[in-house]
Amino acid sequence: MTPAAKQPRTRRSLLERIPFVELAVSNAFRVEDSFKQWRMRRARRRGDVEQVEAYTGYGSTTQVRVLGRVHLVPEAVRRFGLRRFALLKLRRSKERSVRGWRSFVRVAVPNSTVRVRIQHHEFELKADRGGVLDGTFDVVLEPGSHDVTFETVDDQVTTSQVIVTPAEQQVGIISDIDDTVMVTSLPRPLLAAWNTFVLDEHARMAVPGMNVLYQRLIEKFGAESTPFFYLSTGSWNVAPTLSRFLGRNLYPYGPLLLTDWGPTTKRLFRSGTEHKRTSLRLLVETLPNVKWILIGDDGQHDESIYGEFAAEYPDHVLAVVIRQLSNTESVLAGGRAGSSARWRRRVRVPWVHGPNGAALVQELAKYGILDYDEQAAELVDLSKSLADKRVARPLVRRDGEV
């Protein structure tokens, strides 16, 4: 009998075998639940009420998926839409700065039941342990945007939209966020923590040219009908921040597909790669007639995730687009994945890569997915010339001497 193949041992698997670590992992979610209950009791004593932070949903003409999260909201937020600290005499410039840590101190409400209304249809939806609302309902809707209303047990009503894709639509776009549209250096924990919790959201940098690339894509396949999704391993806590960032930098409007960072019964943190795989499969089931353009970067696991998806669903992938990190970004991100060459040999879909949006426009034009753009070509040539040579300028004094 052939012996079973041994599973490779990783540092994580070896660490999880330590009895103390195994006990800590198995009880982490209980500690989190107890802490949430303590915070909820304190918030209730302050008079906070349940309110849904509604996110953009999506669906087909026969089925929709709605998303949201239930929070306990103070009176200041209910009245003015923001929290005001009366004891802190801050300058106006300080009030405008928005730090990421504020999104992580809100009190989520687990297992709360919410009424959902879509046109004349009404449903009940129960939140999970993290307060996240994620439900799929069978309703018949016309293509376009439709209002979705959430009502909590405290009679607080919020409204969002669900985007319905036409049945005849054939092309859609799925984009990563971290280091693809926004520079985050996510794989480096300390740097990512600074960017997420401390850095003012207005100081976050967009990747050059990616918004232009996305606009060209949706104009090519239908500006009003092309489904556009932002798939990320980021937490739902940062959804408002990401939405504001995408709007400020003129990225196409589309649903965010994020996850919850809390512990589970088997892990201290949820698997980001598994979240992406599950979301991709769910999009194929919801929109079976759509071929997807998958956009990511070479700093994390996007290449392997997209490659596996293209191998499993070759008829549902139009192209894979990988944004190459610069040398500085790759160092901050902990290196490059470097699996593009392997997946390009294994999958039979166009696989392009480039350092910015202008280069990716030209690469997609080679496959006929986008039209050739002279302006993009000029930008690519300019960036190459600046990268290949460094101009040294002599120091000139005021008297004209060098």
C-alpha positions in Angstrom: 0.0 0.0 0.0 1.3 3.4 -0.9 2.0 5.5 2.1 0.0 8.7 2.4 1.8 11.9 1.4 3.0 13.9 4.3 1.6 17.4 4.7 4.3 20.1 4.6 5.0 21.5 8.0 4.8 25.3 8.3 5.7 27.5 11.2 2.0 28.2 11.7 1.1 24.5 11.8 3.9 23.8 14.3 2.9 26.7 16.5 -0.7 25.6 16.6 0.4 22.2 18.0 1.7 23.8 21.2 -0.9 23.0 23.9 -0.9 26.6 25.2 -1.4 28.0 21.8 -4.1 25.5 20.9 -6.0 26.4 24.1 -5.6 30.1 23.4 -7.0 29.8 19.9 -9.9 27.6 21.0 -11.0 30.2 23.6 -10.2 33.5 21.8 -13.6 33.8 20.3 -15.2 33.3 23.8 -13.0 36.1 25.2 -14.1 38.4 22.3 -17.8 37.6 22.8 -17.5 38.4 26.5 -15.8 41.7 25.8 -18.4 42.6 23.2 -21.2 41.9 25.7 -19.5 44.1 28.3 -19.2 47.0 25.8 -22.8 46.5 24.7 -24.1 46.8 28.3 -22.1 50.0 28.8 -23.4 51.5 25.5 -27.0 50.6 26.4 -26.6 52.4 29.7 -25.5 55.5 27.8 -28.7 55.4 25.7 -27.2 54.1 22.5 -29.5 52.4 20.0 -29.0 49.9 17.2 -28.4 51.2 13.7 -27.3 49.6 10.5 -24.3 50.8 8.6 -25.6 49.8 5.1 -23.2 48.8 2.3 -23.8 48.6 -1.4 -25.2 45.2 -2.5 -25.4 43.5 -5.8 -27.3 40.8 -7.7 -29.0 39.6 -10.9 -32.5 40.2 -12.1 -33.7 37.2 -10.0 -31.5 37.3 -6.9 -29.8 40.0 -4.8 -27.2 40.0 -2.0 -27.5 42.7 0.7 -24.7 43.8 3.1 -24.5 45.8 6.2 -23.4 45.9 9.9 -25.3 46.6 13.1 -23.8 49.1 15.5 -24.8 50.8 18.7 -24.8 54.5 17.8 -24.6 57.4 20.3 -27.0 60.3 20.2 -24.4 62.6 18.7 -24.0 60.4 15.7 -27.8 60.0 15.2 -28.3 63.8 15.2 -25.4 65.1 13.4 -23.9 62.1 11.6 -20.6 62.4 13.6 -19.3 62.2 17.1 -18.4 65.5 18.8 -16.2 65.7 21.8 -17.3 68.7 23.8 -14.5 68.4 26.3 -11.7 68.6 23.7 -11.2 72.1 22.3 -9.7 71.2 19.0 -9.0 73.4 16.0 -11.1 73.1 12.9 -8.2 71.6 11.0 -7.9 68.9 13.7 -11.7 68.1 13.5 -11.4 67.5 9.7 -8.7 64.8 10.1 -10.1 61.3 10.2 -7.9 58.6 11.8 -8.5 55.0 11.0 -8.7 53.9 14.7 -12.1 55.5 15.1 -13.6 52.8 12.8 -12.4 50.0 15.1 -13.8 51.3 18.4 -17.5 51.2 17.4 -19.7 48.7 19.2 -21.0 46.0 16.9 -24.2 44.1 17.8 -24.0 40.4 17.3 -27.0 38.2 16.4 -29.4 41.1 16.0 -32.4 40.7 13.7 -33.1 43.4 11.1 -36.0 44.0 8.8 -34.9 44.4 5.1 -37.2 46.0 2.5 -36.5 45.9 -1.3 -39.3 47.6 -3.1 -42.5 45.8 -1.9 -40.6 42.8 -0.6 -39.8 42.5 3.1 -37.4 40.0 4.8 -35.8 39.4 8.1 -32.0 39.1 8.4 -29.9 38.0 11.4 -26.4 39.4 12.0 -23.5 37.1 12.7 -21.1 37.2 15.7 -19.5 40.3 14.4 -22.7 42.2 13.7 -22.3 41.7 9.9 -25.5 41.4 7.8 -25.0 39.2 4.7 -28.2 37.8 3.1 -29.2 36.6 -0.3 -32.9 36.9 -1.4 -34.8 35.7 -4.4 -36.5 38.8 -5.8 -37.3 39.9 -9.4 -35.8 43.4 -10.2 -35.1 45.4 -13.2 -31.4 46.1 -14.1 -30.0 49.2 -12.4 -29.8 50.6 -8.9 -32.5 49.9 -6.3 -32.9 51.2 -2.7 -32.6 48.8 0.2 -34.0 49.8 3.6 -32.7 48.4 6.9 -34.8 48.8 10.1 -33.5 47.7 13.5 -35.3 46.7 16.6 -34.9 50.3 17.9 -36.8 51.6 14.8 -33.6 53.2 13.3 -33.8 53.2 9.5 -30.9 53.4 7.0 -30.9 53.1 3.2 -28.4 51.8 0.7 -28.4 50.5 -2.8 -28.3 47.2 -4.5 -26.9 47.1 -8.1 -28.7 44.7 -10.4 -26.7 43.5 -13.4 -28.5 42.9 -16.7 -28.9 39.3 -17.9 -27.2 40.1 -21.2 -24.0 41.7 -19.6 -21.0 39.6 -20.5 -18.0 41.3 -18.8 -17.4 42.3 -15.2 -14.4 43.6 -13.2 -13.1 42.5 -9.9 -10.3 44.5 -8.3 -8.2 44.1 -5.2 -7.7 47.2 -3.1 -4.5 47.0 -1.0 -1.5 48.0 -3.1 -3.6 47.7 -6.3 -5.7 50.9 -6.1 -4.3 52.2 -2.7 -0.8 52.0 -1.3 -1.1 50.2 2.0 1.9 47.9 2.5 -0.5 45.4 4.0 1.8 42.4 4.5 4.0 44.4 6.9 2.0 44.4 10.1 3.6 47.5 11.8 3.4 49.6 8.6 0.0 48.4 7.8 -1.2 49.2 11.4 0.2 52.7 11.0 -1.5 53.2 7.7 -4.8 51.8 9.0 -5.1 53.2 12.5 -2.9 56.3 12.7 -2.5 57.9 9.3 -5.1 60.4 8.3 -7.3 58.9 5.6 -6.7 62.0 3.4 -3.0 61.3 3.3 -3.4 57.8 1.7 -2.0 57.5 -1.7 -3.6 56.1 -4.8 -1.7 53.9 -7.3 -0.9 56.1 -10.4 -3.2 55.6 -13.4 -5.4 52.8 -12.0 -8.5 55.0 -11.9 -7.9 55.8 -15.6 -7.5 52.1 -16.4 -10.8 51.3 -14.6 -12.7 54.1 -16.4 -11.4 52.8 -19.8 -12.6 49.3 -18.9 -16.1 50.3 -17.9 -16.5 52.6 -20.9 -15.4 49.7 -23.1 -17.9 47.2 -21.8 -20.8 49.6 -20.7 -20.5 52.4 -18.2 -24.0 51.8 -16.8 -24.1 48.0 -16.9 -20.6 46.7 -16.1 -20.5 45.1 -12.7 -17.5 46.4 -10.7 -16.4 44.9 -7.4 -13.7 45.7 -4.9 -12.5 42.4 -3.3 -10.2 42.8 -0.3 -9.1 41.1 2.9 -9.7 44.3 4.7 -12.1 44.5 7.6 -15.7 45.8 7.3 -14.6 48.5 9.9 -12.8 50.4 7.1 -15.6 50.2 4.6 -16.6 53.9 5.0 -13.0 55.0 4.7 -12.5 52.9 1.6 -15.7 54.3 0.0 -14.6 57.9 0.6 -11.1 57.1 -0.7 -12.5 55.5 -3.9 -14.8 58.5 -4.5 -12.1 61.1 -3.9 -9.8 59.4 -6.4 -12.5 59.0 -9.1 -12.7 55.2 -9.0 -15.8 53.5 -10.4 -18.7 53.0 -8.0 -19.2 49.4 -6.9 -19.8 47.1 -4.0 -17.1 46.4 -1.4 -16.5 42.7 -0.5 -14.7 42.7 2.8 -14.4 40.4 5.8 -14.4 40.4 9.6 -11.1 40.2 11.4 -12.4 38.6 14.6 -11.3 35.1 15.8 -13.1 31.9 15.0 -13.4 28.6 16.8 -10.3 27.3 15.0 -8.2 30.4 14.2 -7.2 33.7 15.8 -7.9 35.5 12.5 -10.1 34.6 9.6 -8.3 33.5 6.4 -8.2 36.3 3.9 -7.3 34.0 1.0 -10.3 31.8 1.7 -12.5 34.9 1.9 -11.4 35.8 -1.6 -11.9 32.3 -3.0 -15.4 32.1 -1.6 -16.4 35.5 -2.9 -15.2 34.7 -6.4 -17.2 31.5 -6.5 -20.2 33.3 -5.2 -20.0 35.9 -8.0 -19.8 33.1 -10.5 -23.0 31.5 -9.1 -24.8 34.9 -8.9 -23.8 36.1 -12.4 -23.1 33.0 -14.4 -23.1 34.8 -17.8 -20.3 37.2 -16.9 -16.6 36.8 -17.8 -14.4 38.5 -15.2 -11.3 40.7 -15.5 -9.4 40.0 -12.3 -7.1 42.8 -11.2 -4.6 42.5 -8.3 -0.9 43.0 -7.4 2.2 40.8 -7.0 2.8 41.6 -3.4 0.4 39.2 -1.7 -1.6 36.1 -2.9 -3.6 37.6 -5.8 -1.6 35.8 -8.4 -2.2 32.3 -6.9 -5.9 33.1 -6.0 -6.6 34.4 -9.5 -4.6 31.5 -11.1 -6.5 28.9 -9.2 -9.8 30.5 -10.1 -8.9 30.8 -13.8 -7.9 27.1 -13.8 -11.2 26.1 -12.1 -13.4 28.4 -14.1 -11.6 29.1 -17.4 -14.9 30.1 -19.2 -15.6 32.8 -16.6 -12.2 34.7 -16.8 -11.5 37.1 -19.6 -8.1 38.3 -18.3 -5.9 38.5 -15.3 -4.2 41.9 -14.7 -1.4 42.1 -12.2 0.0 45.4 -11.0 3.8 45.1 -10.3 5.0 46.7 -7.1 7.9 49.1 -7.3 11.2 48.1 -5.6 10.4 50.3 -2.6 6.8 49.0 -2.4 8.0 45.4 -2.7 10.4 45.9 0.2 7.7 47.5 2.4 5.2 44.8 1.4 7.6 42.0 2.3 8.7 41.0 -1.2 6.9 39.9 -4.4 4.9 36.7 -4.7 6.6 35.9 -8.1 4.1 33.2 -9.3 2.9 35.0 -12.5 5.1 32.9 -14.8 3.9 29.6 -13.4 0.3 30.5 -13.7 0.7 32.0 -17.2 1.9 28.6 -18.3 -1.0 26.7 -16.6 -4.0 28.8 -17.5 -5.2 29.8 -21.0 -6.4 33.3 -20.4 -4.6 36.6 -21.1 -2.3 37.4 -18.2 -0.8 40.9 -18.2 1.3 42.8 -15.8 2.6 46.4 -15.5 3.8 48.9 -12.8 0.9 51.4 -13.3 -2.4 52.0 -15.0 -0.8 53.4 -18.2 1.3 50.3 -18.8 -1.6 48.0 -18.1 -3.8 49.9 -20.6 -1.1 49.1 -23.3 -0.8 45.5 -22.2 -4.6 44.9 -22.5 -4.5 46.6 -25.9 -2.2 43.9 -27.2 -5.0 41.4 -26.6 -7.7 43.6 -28.0 -9.4 44.0 -24.6 -8.8 47.8 -24.7 -8.1 50.1 -27.6 -4.6 51.4 -28.2 -4.1 54.7 -26.4 -1.3 57.1 -27.7 -1.4 59.1 -24.4 -0.9 56.0 -22.3 2.0 54.9 -24.6 3.7 58.3 -24.1 3.3 58.0 -20.3 4.8 54.5 -20.4 7.8 55.7 -22.4 8.3 58.7 -20.0 8.2 56.5 -16.9 10.7 54.1 -18.4 13.1 56.9 -19.4 12.9 58.4 -15.9 13.6 54.9 -14.3 16.5 54.2 -16.6 18.5 57.3 -15.9 19.1 59.7 -13.1 19.7 63.4 -13.9 22.3 65.1 -11.7 21.9 68.9 -11.4 24.9 71.0 -10.2 24.4 73.2 -7.2 24.4 76.8 -8.4 25.1 79.6 -5.9 23.4 83.0 -6.0 26.5 84.6 -7.4 26.5 82.2 -10.4 29.4 80.0 -9.2 29.1 76.2 -9.4 
